[in-house]
Amino acid sequence: MPTRLVFDGVTKEFPGVRALDDVSFAVEGGQVHALMGENGAGKSTLLKILSGAYTPTGGTVAIDGALQVFSGTAAAITAGVAVIYQELFLVPEMTVAENLYLGHLPARGGVVNRRQLHDDARRQLAWIGEEIDPATKVGHLPIAQRQLVEIAKALSRGARVIAFDEPTSSLSAREVERLFAVIRDLRARGHVVLYVTHRMDEVFAVCDAVTVLRDGRHIRTFSSMVGLTVDDIIRSMVGRELSNVFNYAPRPVGGPALELAGLTGPGVTAPVSLAVAEGEIVGLFGLVGAGRSELLRLIYGAERRTGGTVRIAGRPAAIATPRDAIGAGLVFCPEDRKRDGIVPVRSVEENINLSARRLHAAGGFVLNRAWERANAEKHVAALAIKTASLETQIVFLSGGNQQKVILARWLSEDVKVILLDEPTRGIDVGAKSEIYAIIQQLAGRGVGVLLVSSELPEVLGLADRVLVMRGGALSGEFPRADATEAGVLRAALPVAS
C-alpha cells in the first residue's frame, strides 16, 4: 500500500511549553499504526492537530499527497479524518441513525426523510457487521456498541484516516475482540488506522507498525512487528531499562490490618470474608462484572452494606460513609480518578491537602497555609510529581501524575489500609513502574494494601496473595508462589451450567 498519511516536522508550542518538536513519520494505507509514549509524550497533541482542534506551530500534515491546513474539526472531517476518543462524541438522547448522520441528515423540502435515514443507517451498520436498531437511542446502548456507532459515523462521513485513542479502556475481553475485528476490516479496505494505547498486548495483537514519541519528539518508528519485543518498545518510550517493573520485594507482615466478616451489599451476591495483614499486598482479580469495585466501595462506605462487619487494626470499625473510613485509617483510590478522585478545577496543592487539612486547621476551620505548602512540597518531591507549580490545576497533569497526587493525599494521613481500584488505568509503562514503587513503599511502612486490577500480570507481579471474584462472590485464593495465570483465570471464568 502507498503512503497515505505524512507528518513532516510537526511542532506545537504553547506558552512556555513545546508539546511537539519536529515530529516526522509516515503511515501506509491498509496499516494499523500504533502511536505510543508515556503520558505527556505528545500523543494527544498530535491527534488534536490531526483532528483540526489544534493548528501546528510548524510543519505539515499530508493526506494522499495533499497538504492539509485545517481551519477546524469540520475541515478535518471533510478531508476524511476521524478521531475516536475515549469520551465518545455522541448525543445520548438521539437515535443511532440520527447520530450517524448528524449534520447531513437526508431531507426533502427541509423535512427529514426517516425511511431513507434508517435504510442508510442499516447499510452503514451492516458495513461494520453490527445489527443495531437505527431507532434505538444511543444512551440505551452499552459502551462497546456506542463505540461501533462512532466508527460507523466516521465512515458515513467518508473517513479514510481513523485514529483511536485508548479505545479498549472500558471494554470486556469479548468486546475488545469485536473491536479488533472491525479494525482489521478497516485495514483490509485500505484505511489508515492510528492506534493509541498503553497496552502492549493490544499492540502485538492488532498493529503492523509502531511509532514512539518521548517528550514531544519522534524517537523511533518500528516499521514491522517481526522480531519486535516489548522491551524494545519500553526502552524507546522511557529511555531506560525497566528490569523489574513491579519493584516486588518480599517483606515481613504484621497483625491484621483489615478484616471483613460476612460483608454483603449491592454487587456482592454472597457474604465476603477476607483479611489483609499489615504490610501485605493482596490482589483482587476478576472479570468485568465480578463485583471487585463494588466490594471496595462497600468497604469504604461509598455504598451502604446490608450485612457483615469490618475491623481495622484489630478494632471494630463502624463505617457508614467515606468520612468514617478515613477517620478509621482506611482510604481509597477509585477506578475513575477524574470523576471520583480529583477536584479538577483545584490546584495540585489543594488536591494533596484536601483530606488531611482538617487535622491541621486552627479550630478546625482556619487553614494552616504554611503546613499545606510544606506538605505539598514534601510529597511532590518524594513522589516525583511532574507539575509546573503547586498552583497548577490538577486537570492539566498527566494521568500518572494525577494518580500520584491522590496517593500523596493519603500519605498525608495516618493510613492503616489503602484500597486501590485499577491504580494504573490509562497510565504509561514508565509511570506504572513509579506507581508500583509507591505501592511497595506503602506496604513496607506496614500499610495493608487491597488492590483491584483487570491486568492479571499486574496482580501477579505485585501481590503477596491473590483473591479471585466471580459473579459477586469470592471464588479462589492463591499464595504468591502458587498464583499462575492459568490457575487464576480458571477461578475467574464463569462455571459452565
Secondary structure, DSSP 8 states (H G I E B T S, - for coil): --EEEEEEEEEEEETTEEEEEEEEEEEETTEEEEEE--TTSSHHHHHHHHHTSS--SEEEEEETTEEE--SSHHHHHHTTEEEE-SS----TTSBHHHHHTTTS--EETTEE-HHHHHHHHHHHHHHTT----TTSBGGGS-HHHHHHHHHHHHHHTT-SEEEEESTTTT--HHHHHHHHHHHHHHHHTT-EEEEE-S-HHHHHHH-SEEEEEETTEEEEEE---TT--HHHHHHHHHSS--TTTT--------SEEEEEEEEEETTEEEEEEEEEETT-EEEEE--TTSSHHHHHHHHHTSS--SEEEEEETTEE---SSHHHHHHTTEEEE-S-IIIII--TTSBHHHHHHTTGGGGTSBTTTB--HHHHHHHHHHHHHHTT---S-TTSBGGGS-HHHHHHHHHHHHHTS--SEEEEESTTTT--HHHHHHHHHHHHHHHHTT-EEEEE-S-HHHHHHH-SEEEEEETTEEEEEEEGGG--HHHHHHHHS----
